[in-house]
Amino acid sequence: MTAVSRLVRRAFPGHNPLATFGDRIEGGVLALGVVVALLAVPVAGAVGSEIYATHVSRVGAEQKSRIQVDAVLAEAAPSMDGAVGSEALIETTEAVATWHLPGGLARKGVVRAPYGAEAGTTLRIWVDLSGEPTEPPMTNQGAAFNAIFSALLLWGLIAGAMALLYGLVRFACMRIRLRWWQLEWELTAPDWTGR
């Protein structure tokens, strides 16, 4: 018997004379969970598509509003020895640097630099139109990754919720079953054991 046929038998106990009311409830919840998980696929796809469309317009805006420039460290970056706790997990630290905008205007500010970088080290940084350091612009690949990740996460949450619901119903039905069996045994045991 394959896993699929076992799943179908569990979801649809049919006219099995040994199937209880609890088995039918479990089967109904299992069938509902599978249907909801399957219906969530196109919903997650639509959400992912919408996120991609939103991010693509952001990609265009960020690509136009951010440029890369060379920044020269005005002072040495702190060494790794000064890093504590979670700071040591990050490969860069803050350091003061100077850079020139395309129009020739000089700017000075705090940038991310490798630990221990010496004064005079040249780094490539991203700046916005006002010349302030900023994050790199989003790319089309980044937009696609975010959309796919969001769609898979949404589907996983829905499928996980259905699996949790089925698990809770199955647990509750099993507890009820065990209680009924215990009560039936308490009624039957004296006839069998003579006590």
Beta strands, then each sheet from edge to edge (+ up, - down):
strand 1: 66-73
strand 2: 92-100
strand 3: 106-114
strand 4: 122-128
sheet 1: 3+ 2- 1+ 4-
end
